[in-house]
Amino acid sequence: MGFVRSSFPHAKAGTVSGGTITWGSEVQLGSGGYDVRTLADLVYDPTTEKYILCYSQANDSGGIRSVWFKVAGTTISDYNNANQQLIENNNGTWIRACAGGNGKIVVAYNRSGNSLAMKTGSIGSGTGAAITWPGSYTTVESVNGNMDPGLAYDPDTGKVIVIYNEFSSKEIRYRVQTITGSGSGITNGTDRTFLDYTTQWSHTADIQYVPRASGSGAGRFILIGYTDIGTAGLYYKVGSLSGDELTLSSQTLISSQVSHTLPVNKTDYNANRKSTGIVYKNTTSNDLKFREITVTDGTTNSTIDSAVQVVNDSITDLAITYDSGTKQDIVFYTTAANASKYKIRSDSSSTANSGNFIGFSKEAYTNGQTATINVVGNLSTQSGLTPGQQYYVQNDGTIGLTATNANIEAGKALTATSLLIKG
């Protein structure tokens, strides 16, 4: 995790076990006369095994910078002043970052004067290699740029989608950006509208990439924003990308008890549950809420679970991440008493295991009825399967491509609707 202490960027690493995290020592990632005001996303590049933290010294001479480091267990290494790079000598704010594929990192930020800019850095592969940032930038919006842009990398097309507010037209907009090898590294797509509003611009514009839950094919995107048209609140739409345009579903209300100002809602994708978790501050009770959005595989249809309380405390900041090792969501938050805390959301559990799994019910039954079970070696009728793929029994009784801790093999798909039960 990355954070600011005494005006400098810091980081610490931890390992998750059950409902707790064992933390290593925190380190200061850089030095110099810089007053860090804004942190961006912490980005991991699997190609170079480097973590990159971007940050801004608004109203200072430090400009917008990046710093990289490596992690082994709970130990952070390879951090020093040489690994700090200047992104732009500008008093920018609201910087966001995401991976760009092929050793690239993409940033979006609000420049002084309120224009929204983007550029792409190249991550050096060597231990002492710098991140190379181009001198030029691409202007996404020339005036009245967004306070908190959202970024998402699309591995299916290699493009990056940026979402932002345009205050003059009172719209939340997006562009599908192309990563190039020249200039700023970013070429603008068409400026398109996601949501309209009347007066209440919002810090809460965000976007999350959602991979296909099963089989091959392009993923989807969840776009989030605030509108005061109709029932004022936080909404989302599901988008399917074609060219530089998203085909969007109708909007779904996340909560009407959300402020259009800070703190910003945050999202992350849970690869085990095949769902997107969103955390936000409830303005009525001031507590922290969590909801889960699930996109129907290969469509722009979706469901959203009921809101659950993460913690009953006055919240000033929040974040969420997914731990792939334990397959759990981790919610970080700061309280009004300036205490930084976390909570771990465990996945659903099941008593099923490879020893007591015998097959699938042939039809739907109610309690007391005699049931017919299709056992190992027989066929089970399912839906949305990809022929040739191996499927596993999930904790909620459904099947998916990812094995749970119980590691129950459901079988192999013969057709889109037929599963050969293996067990």
Steps between C-alpha positions, in 0.01 A plus 500: 500500500607860437434800722625846598678564828674828588454623141692207346380190312525180706414134444469181698429140399298237683394137470138397551412203721137443589357828623829676577797653320858466624681820406866557428683823573386815325753675278529857374513476122681826430644818643540860396314822563166370381166533673292205376132594473343236277571129449395302195425132464771250590570312177673161465681406179537119476756527220759678714352399839501864603246700699456861389352777714419834337446815701469877477642797687220747431598860581864395525794486262523121504257443215338163427726201560523122502706268716540123466601222737490120536343274762603159635270376775466799731830658399515800266821551304657699215353831609723808489514847351638363173175309452295820517413646161336830407179448305440872446621816670147625560294570813249235398249320717269197502748269331386147409704213357448155348699232323532540125628155401841417351695680772295820481333712767231758419419810706221758486508818704347845534760760397515846651234693309259203527582326172504120509820339364628148438836343416666157495825397668728211405613285794867404486573131556831528682545534878615860466300582189286811507144549381527708185233770472458701178526878512170555321148418622163447338222741596181304563289802598642851450292683764288406800670162530405235747592502869530121523534319167452125481727271297468140381731296277332264254722194440267383222580799275807653667314830546443717807165660585497826694182636663467859626268795567462783252365787709395737219265250334407337835583152377706204614690395190742230387757443228646173372871578474759329281847428638766593245877506481543870427434839656319470832422136425124573495266581211154632581188312403164669447359701791177319604236552770439256784268696736341848513449712810353845572721670759670241720828399338659204670828360622354152455560420132667160468532198270581132565599235245307172541648193323280226361409266785530196275635418159655735248376832372523865591436623851264772617532827691314642797474881478409689818389858548281740696195677358241731653246438222204305639599328824838655579766242577773269384421288192672247279468375144656194335679562172612282209785643291498514121752725327518812713142488630327318785155352460352582840224338703235706678617655825458328839493686832777405743396740776311827543680556832830597342658842478628632169811620688772310685574226594510334159335160461741219403461170312697183438434173317482174698630232263374217720141622536497646146356823638592863559495636853430869561550684829357843578415728789133514600419868559202428726687287753859601405596131502673288235286287266580218258303374200580232243426533128495189282491526120319221317775331301544646153215754531433847641241357742588504869381452857592694812484357853354681800726744681685367805675700768878465509550711810280729710732798529540845350704445180732752335673281237469147365643243256448137399730235354482129420751253644541222243682272747216472752226601252368772728405868475694737726343836584723777634355812661588805704277627779429853617738429790781460238528126563590285197341155517396206284242223486518175306193361328521121495353307211196280543574157648364154427510152651538347155829329418640255247401214731128576539426649156308246289343706221223740405125499548320409178222753560388757756352347815356621830551354848333160545498404133686201359788628287688348208873572500722491194819346640861478385528377142157637400403828338362810673303767317648846567511831310765737368776238488806514277564160333826341613532706819548338843248623760507494880227504765481840673414557866149618409426184297554653157785403269790711378843487342688575823550233764400585858692384806297175489629437143192303384514422129150532359593365158582599145265685264411302189269767359364838612233319704647157576750418777667159537504452878842407633507549877 
